[in-house]
Each structure stands twice: as structure tokens, then as C-alpha cells.
Amino acid sequence: MSSPEHHSANQQLSQLVSGARLRLRGKSAFFATLLLHADIVPSREIPLAATDGERVYVNPEVASTLPPEQFDALLLHEVLHAALSHVQRKGPREKKKWNRAANLVVNGLVATSGLPLPPDATRDDHLERLSVEEIYSVLEESDGDTADGDDDLLEGPPSDAPGNSQSKPDNRHWTQALAQARSIEAMQGKGSDPLGLHRDLLRLTPARLDWKSQLWRFLARTPVDFGGFDRRFVGRGLYLEALDDESLRATIAVDTSGSVDEDAVQALVGEVQGVLGAYPHVHATLYYADTELYGPYELQPGGSIPTPQGGGGTDFRPFFAKVSEDEPDVAIYLSDGYGDFPELPPRCPVLWVVPPGGLEDEGFPFGDVLRLEDEV
């Protein structure tokens, strides 16, 4: 693809995708959030649309001929394939049967959004409630090699895709996206999680999704909304105006008195960095703390974690004195909870992140308590 053609295809697809995101946010905060996490790029090698598990590839010339709602359903179909790791989970299974099984799952989910499915889309009210592995085993026994299936699950990116890379998809991106989508849906209060207890998600979801989801929800619960939608997504492909005063400032303390191990620090700070990558308007400042404060350190998405300092006793008062002075939007403290608390709580919301063996919930005089699992 030459440079002018490349630019034209990108521009055409960008306009199509932006329109789809705006339309879908009015139907489902959950699905709209997933779409915002998707990297959607043009490719003329693709007949219509496909995914390699990392990015979604769309033929812009063909896609532009579709009615808007049909294009929305097409995008959501591919994004759900990626979010549910259907490419990575295939393993040695026969490609077309696996694709057909995955389509049954995704078509059922797209139908819950109210978007129209293509006339040739396959549905099965019973099978689409199962995991893709379970559906595949049934199709293998009942349909043999006669199942046509589609070919929208790619083993690698098309050669004409911009930024073509042969790197393997990173499941952590979509784990975070699913956690974020569920949190935003719960915040909006517009119905139940579309995936809910769907067996395909349960097959995929790691045990630690719960605490990470709570962390994401805590950091996402104070934004200024725009039309009922989280405006900190503005600028990620939406044609809306971002306002400078919509940034959210989080101040974070890590107990370095010796009661919190390095794995817990890495897990919490790494997850906060994931939030920063998904929410460009969130800014996080880190302090280490024992009886004194060490810092501040400005956290960046994917940046290195500053070397911990401290090693003395535990006193929460210096950190919360700093919080009262700086007045951030939210405060997070990683500690086992055994230390001296301030007499008065800060004005901002507080989240205590507590490793195994920490103080019981009722021992914290203010704030919410989030507990890490035994294996961080």
C-alpha cells in the first residue's frame, strides 16, 4: 500500500469506526468500552473483517458499503473474538470448525446488543451459551468436516496492515479491557453485564480479575460524564472535544515498613500503569512510606517502578497530611493496615489495598478495602 493510499484508507476507516463507537455507546456501555480498547486498522487483503487476536482488520472500501448498524455489528463481532481470546485458544484444533464454534458464541453476544446480524449468521440458542471449546466438541461429533465456517480468525496479521508485526497477542490487554467494560457498565447502571456468567468468559477469566476490576472501577468512578458516557475516553477515536479540567489525579502510597512484599507492590503499581495506558487523562503519583514519605514519583504507562525506600515503622499520618494538602481526586494505600491512622479522614475517596494476613475490614476507620489474593 503506497503512502497516499495508506493515508486515505486510514482516514476512511477512522471515520467509519468513530461513527460506530458513538452509535454503540448509546446501546451498551459495556460493548462501547470494549470497542474503545480495540486497535482497528485497514487491510485490503481481508475480504471484509478479521482479527489475529491483537488487532481488528477491516477492508475500508467494502465496509463503507454497509449500512451503519450492520457495520457496527461487524466491528463488535471481531472485537469480541479478540477480547475472548478465540485466536489464542484454538490450539491444534481444526481451523474452520473452531471459527464456526467461536462465531456461535459471538453472534449470540452481538444479538444481545440489539444490532442486526447478517442473514447468513449462525445462531443456536443452546450452544451459544457454552464455551467455544464445548461448542467445538459438539460440532466435531455432529458435523464432521462438512462445517463450512468462516475465516475471520487469523494466524497472523495481513501483510498490508500498517505496523505489521508478527508478535503474539498479549492477553493482558483484553483482560484489562473486559474488567474495564464490566466496571463502566456497572457504573452506568444500564442493565446487567452482557457477558455475565457466560461460560466462554468463565473459561478465560483468571482468578485475579476480580481485584483488578475493583481497582479499575475505583479509579473510574469520579469522572465528569458526557451524555452518560465516561468522557476520559474522549480522544481515543471519538470526534468529541476533550476538556483540560477532566483529568483525574490519583495519589498512591506503598507501605515499605517490611509488611508488604515486592510481588504485591509490582502487582498494584503494574495494574495502575495499565489504567494509565487505557485512560490518558488519569495521572498517578506514587509515594513510598514507613513513618516518613519518600517521593513523589510520577507513574507512566509501561514505565519502570521506582526502587522502594523505607524500612522503618508504619505511620499513615504523613501520607494523609500530604493528601489533605494536595487534594487529589482519589487516594490509594497499599498496606497490611497495622499502623497509626489520622484522626480525621481525607476529603477524597480512599482505597486500602491489603495483602493476605492484613487487618480486618472493620479495623480501617475510613475508605474502601480491596484484598489481594494469596498469590499475587
C-alpha positions as CSV (number, residue, x, y, z in Angstrom):
1,M,0.0,0.0,0.0
2,S,1.5,3.3,-1.1
3,S,1.7,6.2,1.3
4,P,-1.3,8.2,-0.1
5,E,-3.4,5.1,-0.3
6,H,-2.4,4.2,3.2
7,H,-3.4,7.6,4.5
8,S,-6.7,7.6,2.6
9,A,-7.6,4.1,3.9
10,N,-6.8,5.1,7.5
11,Q,-8.9,8.2,7.2
12,Q,-11.8,6.4,5.7
13,L,-11.7,3.7,8.3
14,S,-11.2,6.2,11.2
15,Q,-14.4,7.9,10.2
16,L,-16.4,4.7,10.0
17,V,-15.1,3.4,13.3
18,S,-15.7,6.7,15.1
19,G,-19.3,6.7,14.0
20,A,-19.7,3.1,15.2
21,R,-18.3,3.9,18.6
22,L,-20.6,6.9,19.0
23,R,-23.7,4.8,18.0
24,L,-22.8,1.8,20.1
25,R,-22.3,3.9,23.3
26,G,-26.0,4.7,23.2
27,K,-26.8,1.0,23.2
28,S,-24.3,-0.5,25.6
29,A,-21.6,1.0,27.8
30,F,-20.1,-2.5,28.0
31,F,-19.7,-3.1,24.3
32,A,-18.8,0.6,23.6
33,T,-15.9,0.3,26.1
34,L,-14.6,-2.9,24.5
35,L,-14.6,-1.1,21.1
36,L,-12.6,1.8,22.5
37,H,-9.9,-0.7,23.5
38,A,-9.6,-2.2,20.0
39,D,-6.9,-1.3,17.6
40,I,-8.7,-1.3,14.2
41,V,-6.6,-1.0,11.1
42,P,-7.3,-1.1,7.3
43,S,-6.3,-4.1,5.1
44,R,-7.3,-4.8,1.5
45,E,-6.2,-8.4,1.9
46,I,-9.2,-9.0,4.2
47,P,-12.5,-9.7,2.3
48,L,-14.4,-7.8,5.0
49,A,-13.1,-8.0,8.6
50,A,-11.0,-10.3,10.7
51,T,-8.8,-10.4,13.8
52,D,-5.5,-12.0,14.8
53,G,-6.3,-11.7,18.4
54,E,-4.4,-8.5,18.9
55,R,-5.8,-6.1,16.2
56,V,-9.0,-6.0,14.1
57,Y,-8.5,-5.7,10.4
58,V,-11.2,-4.1,8.2
59,N,-11.4,-3.7,4.4
60,P,-12.5,0.0,4.3
61,E,-13.8,0.0,0.8
62,V,-16.1,-2.9,1.4
63,A,-17.1,-1.8,4.9
64,S,-18.1,1.6,3.6
65,T,-20.9,0.0,1.6
66,L,-22.6,-1.5,4.7
67,P,-25.5,0.1,6.5
68,P,-24.3,1.7,9.7
69,E,-25.8,-0.8,12.1
70,Q,-24.5,-3.7,10.1
71,F,-21.0,-2.2,10.2
72,D,-21.4,-1.7,14.0
73,A,-22.3,-5.4,14.4
74,L,-19.4,-6.4,12.2
75,L,-16.9,-4.5,14.3
76,L,-18.4,-5.8,17.6
77,H,-18.2,-9.4,16.2
78,E,-14.4,-9.1,15.6
79,V,-13.7,-7.2,18.8
80,L,-15.5,-9.9,20.8
81,H,-13.4,-12.6,19.1
82,A,-10.3,-10.7,20.2
83,A,-11.5,-9.9,23.7
84,L,-12.4,-13.6,24.3
85,S,-9.0,-14.8,23.0
86,H,-10.6,-17.0,20.4
87,V,-7.4,-16.9,18.3
88,Q,-5.1,-17.9,21.1
89,R,-7.4,-20.6,22.5
90,K,-7.6,-22.5,19.2
91,G,-4.5,-24.6,19.7
92,P,-4.3,-27.6,17.4
93,R,-8.0,-27.7,16.6
94,E,-9.3,-27.7,13.0
95,K,-9.4,-24.1,11.9
96,K,-12.9,-23.8,10.2
97,K,-14.7,-25.7,12.9
98,W,-13.1,-23.6,15.6
99,N,-14.1,-20.5,13.7
100,R,-17.7,-21.7,13.4
101,A,-17.8,-22.5,17.2
102,A,-16.4,-19.1,18.0
103,N,-18.9,-17.4,15.7
104,L,-21.8,-19.1,17.6
105,V,-20.6,-17.6,20.9
106,V,-20.0,-14.1,19.4
107,N,-23.2,-14.0,17.3
108,G,-25.2,-14.7,20.4
109,L,-23.5,-11.9,22.3
110,V,-23.9,-9.4,19.4
111,A,-27.6,-10.2,19.3
112,T,-27.9,-9.1,23.0
113,S,-26.8,-5.6,21.9
114,G,-29.8,-5.3,19.6
115,L,-27.6,-5.0,16.5
116,P,-28.7,-6.9,13.3
117,L,-26.8,-10.0,12.4
118,P,-26.1,-10.8,8.7
119,P,-28.6,-13.0,7.0
120,D,-26.2,-15.9,6.9
121,A,-25.1,-15.6,10.6
122,T,-25.5,-18.9,12.5
123,R,-27.4,-19.0,15.8
124,D,-28.1,-21.7,18.3
125,D,-29.9,-20.7,21.5
126,H,-28.4,-23.7,23.4
127,L,-24.9,-23.9,22.1
128,E,-24.1,-20.2,22.2
129,R,-24.4,-20.2,26.0
130,L,-21.5,-22.7,26.2
131,S,-17.7,-22.1,25.9
132,V,-16.2,-22.2,22.5
133,E,-14.3,-25.4,23.5
134,E,-17.5,-27.1,24.4
135,I,-19.2,-26.0,21.2
136,Y,-16.3,-27.2,19.1
137,S,-16.5,-30.7,20.6
138,V,-20.2,-30.9,19.7
139,L,-19.7,-29.6,16.2
140,E,-16.9,-32.1,15.7
141,E,-19.0,-35.0,16.6
142,S,-22.2,-34.0,14.8
143,D,-21.0,-32.1,11.7
144,G,-17.7,-33.8,10.9
145,D,-15.7,-32.0,8.2
146,T,-18.8,-30.6,6.5
147,A,-18.9,-27.4,8.5
148,D,-18.0,-24.5,6.3
149,G,-17.1,-22.0,8.9
150,D,-15.6,-18.6,8.3
151,D,-12.0,-17.4,8.1
152,D,-12.0,-14.3,10.2
153,L,-9.7,-15.7,12.9
154,L,-6.2,-15.1,11.5
155,E,-3.0,-16.9,12.5
156,G,-1.0,-13.7,11.9
157,P,-1.6,-10.1,10.6
158,P,-2.1,-9.5,6.8
159,S,1.0,-8.3,5.0
160,D,-0.5,-5.0,4.0
161,A,-1.6,-4.0,7.5
162,P,0.1,-0.8,8.8
163,G,2.6,-1.5,11.5
164,N,2.6,-5.2,10.6
165,S,4.0,-7.3,13.4
166,Q,4.4,-11.0,14.0
167,S,4.4,-10.7,17.8
168,K,2.0,-12.8,19.7
169,P,-1.2,-11.1,21.1
170,D,-0.9,-10.0,24.8
171,N,-3.9,-11.4,26.7
172,R,-3.4,-8.8,29.5
173,H,-4.7,-6.1,27.2
174,W,-8.1,-7.7,26.8
175,T,-8.2,-8.9,30.4
176,Q,-8.0,-5.3,31.4
177,A,-10.5,-4.2,28.7
178,L,-13.1,-6.7,29.9
179,A,-12.6,-5.6,33.5
180,Q,-12.9,-2.0,32.4
181,A,-16.1,-2.7,30.4
182,R,-17.7,-4.5,33.3
183,S,-16.9,-1.7,35.7
184,I,-18.2,1.0,33.3
185,E,-21.4,-0.9,32.7
186,A,-22.0,-1.2,36.5
187,M,-21.3,2.5,36.9
188,Q,-23.8,3.5,34.3
189,G,-26.5,1.2,35.8
190,K,-27.9,0.4,32.4
191,G,-28.6,-3.3,32.9
192,S,-26.6,-6.4,33.6
193,D,-23.2,-7.3,32.3
194,P,-23.8,-8.7,28.8
195,L,-21.3,-11.4,29.4
196,G,-22.3,-12.0,32.9
197,L,-21.7,-15.6,33.8
198,H,-21.2,-16.6,30.2
199,R,-19.2,-19.8,30.1
200,D,-16.8,-18.6,27.5
201,L,-15.8,-15.7,29.8
202,L,-15.5,-18.0,32.8
203,R,-13.3,-20.3,30.8
204,L,-11.0,-17.4,30.1
205,T,-11.1,-15.2,33.2
206,P,-8.2,-15.6,35.7
207,A,-8.9,-15.6,39.4
208,R,-7.3,-12.2,39.8
209,L,-9.7,-10.4,37.5
210,D,-11.9,-9.5,40.5
211,W,-9.4,-7.4,42.5
212,K,-8.2,-5.7,39.3
213,S,-11.7,-5.0,38.2
214,Q,-12.4,-3.3,41.6
215,L,-9.2,-1.2,41.2
216,W,-10.3,-0.1,37.8
217,R,-13.7,0.7,39.0
218,F,-12.4,2.8,41.9
219,L,-10.2,4.8,39.5
220,A,-13.1,5.3,37.1
221,R,-15.9,6.3,39.4
222,T,-15.2,10.0,39.7
223,P,-15.1,11.3,36.1
224,V,-17.3,14.0,34.7
225,D,-19.6,12.2,32.4
226,F,-20.7,13.3,28.9
227,G,-24.2,12.2,28.0
228,G,-23.9,9.3,30.5
229,F,-20.6,8.2,29.0
230,D,-17.1,8.3,30.5
231,R,-15.5,11.3,28.9
232,R,-12.0,10.2,29.7
233,F,-12.3,8.1,26.6
234,V,-12.6,11.2,24.5
235,G,-9.7,11.4,22.1
236,R,-9.4,7.6,21.7
237,G,-11.1,7.8,18.3
238,L,-14.2,9.8,19.2
239,Y,-15.0,13.1,17.5
240,L,-15.7,15.0,20.7
241,E,-14.0,17.8,22.5
242,A,-11.8,16.9,25.5
243,L,-11.7,19.4,28.3
244,D,-8.4,20.0,30.2
245,D,-10.1,20.0,33.6
246,E,-11.3,16.4,33.2
247,S,-8.1,14.9,34.3
248,L,-8.2,12.6,37.4
249,R,-5.4,12.7,39.9
250,A,-4.6,9.7,42.0
251,T,-2.1,9.7,44.8
252,I,-0.7,6.3,45.8
253,A,1.3,5.2,48.8
254,V,3.1,1.9,49.2
255,D,3.9,0.7,52.8
256,T,7.7,0.0,52.8
257,S,7.9,-0.9,56.5
258,G,8.5,-4.5,55.6
259,S,4.9,-5.7,55.9
260,V,4.2,-5.7,52.2
261,D,6.2,-8.0,49.8
262,E,7.7,-7.0,46.5
263,D,5.2,-9.1,44.5
264,A,2.3,-7.1,45.9
265,V,4.0,-3.8,45.1
266,Q,4.7,-5.0,41.5
267,A,1.1,-6.2,41.1
268,L,-0.5,-3.0,42.3
269,V,1.7,-0.5,40.5
270,G,1.7,-2.6,37.3
271,E,-2.1,-2.6,37.3
272,V,-2.2,1.2,38.0
273,Q,0.1,1.6,35.0
274,G,-2.5,-0.4,33.0
275,V,-5.2,2.1,34.0
276,L,-2.9,4.9,32.9
277,G,-2.5,3.3,29.5
278,A,-6.2,3.0,29.0
279,Y,-7.2,6.3,30.5
280,P,-4.9,9.1,29.1
281,H,-6.4,11.7,31.4
282,V,-5.6,9.8,34.7
283,H,-2.4,10.9,36.4
284,A,-0.9,8.9,39.2
285,T,1.7,10.0,41.8
286,L,3.5,7.4,43.9
287,Y,5.0,7.7,47.4
288,Y,6.8,5.1,49.5
289,A,6.0,5.3,53.2
290,D,7.0,4.0,56.5
291,T,7.0,6.6,59.3
292,E,8.0,9.1,56.6
293,L,7.2,9.8,52.9
294,Y,9.6,9.1,50.0
295,G,8.8,10.7,46.6
296,P,6.9,11.8,44.8
297,Y,7.3,9.7,41.6
298,E,5.1,10.2,38.6
299,L,3.9,6.9,37.2
300,Q,3.8,6.3,33.4
301,P,2.2,3.5,31.4
302,G,4.7,0.8,31.0
303,G,7.3,2.7,32.9
304,S,9.8,1.3,35.4
305,I,8.7,1.0,39.0
306,P,10.8,3.2,41.3
307,T,13.1,1.4,43.8
308,P,11.3,1.2,47.2
309,Q,12.6,3.3,50.1
310,G,12.0,3.0,53.8
311,G,12.1,0.1,56.2
312,G,11.0,1.7,59.5
313,G,7.7,1.5,61.3
314,T,4.2,2.2,59.9
315,D,2.5,5.6,60.2
316,F,-0.3,6.6,57.8
317,R,-0.5,10.2,59.0
318,P,2.3,11.7,56.9
319,F,0.7,10.4,53.7
320,F,-2.8,11.6,54.5
321,A,-1.4,15.0,55.6
322,K,0.1,15.2,52.1
323,V,-3.2,14.2,50.6
324,S,-5.1,16.9,52.5
325,E,-2.5,19.4,51.2
326,D,-2.6,18.3,47.6
327,E,-6.3,17.4,47.4
328,P,-6.1,14.6,44.7
329,D,-9.3,13.1,43.3
330,V,-8.6,9.7,44.9
331,A,-6.0,8.1,47.2
332,I,-4.8,4.5,47.3
333,Y,-2.7,3.0,50.1
334,L,-1.1,-0.5,49.8
335,S,-0.5,-1.7,53.4
336,D,-1.4,-4.5,55.8
337,G,-3.2,-1.9,57.8
338,Y,-1.2,-2.2,61.0
339,G,-0.1,1.4,61.8
340,D,-1.2,4.8,63.1
341,F,-4.2,6.3,61.4
342,P,-5.0,10.0,61.3
343,E,-7.8,11.3,63.5
344,L,-9.8,12.7,60.6
345,P,-10.3,11.1,57.1
346,P,-9.3,12.9,54.0
347,R,-11.9,14.6,51.8
348,C,-11.2,12.4,48.8
349,P,-12.2,8.7,48.4
350,V,-9.6,6.2,49.8
351,L,-8.9,2.7,48.7
352,W,-6.9,0.4,51.0
353,V,-5.2,-2.4,49.1
354,V,-4.5,-5.2,51.7
355,P,-2.3,-8.2,51.1
356,P,-3.1,-11.6,52.7
357,G,-2.9,-11.5,56.5
358,G,-3.7,-7.8,56.8
359,L,-6.0,-6.0,59.1
360,E,-9.7,-7.0,59.0
361,D,-12.0,-4.6,57.1
362,E,-13.6,-3.2,60.3
363,G,-10.2,-2.1,61.5
364,F,-9.9,0.6,58.8
365,P,-11.6,3.7,60.1
366,F,-12.4,5.1,56.6
367,G,-12.2,4.2,53.0
368,D,-12.9,1.0,51.0
369,V,-10.9,-2.2,51.4
370,L,-9.6,-4.3,48.5
371,R,-7.9,-7.6,49.3
372,L,-5.2,-9.2,47.1
373,E,-5.4,-12.9,46.7
374,D,-3.0,-15.3,48.3
375,E,-1.0,-15.5,45.1
376,V,-0.5,-12.0,43.6
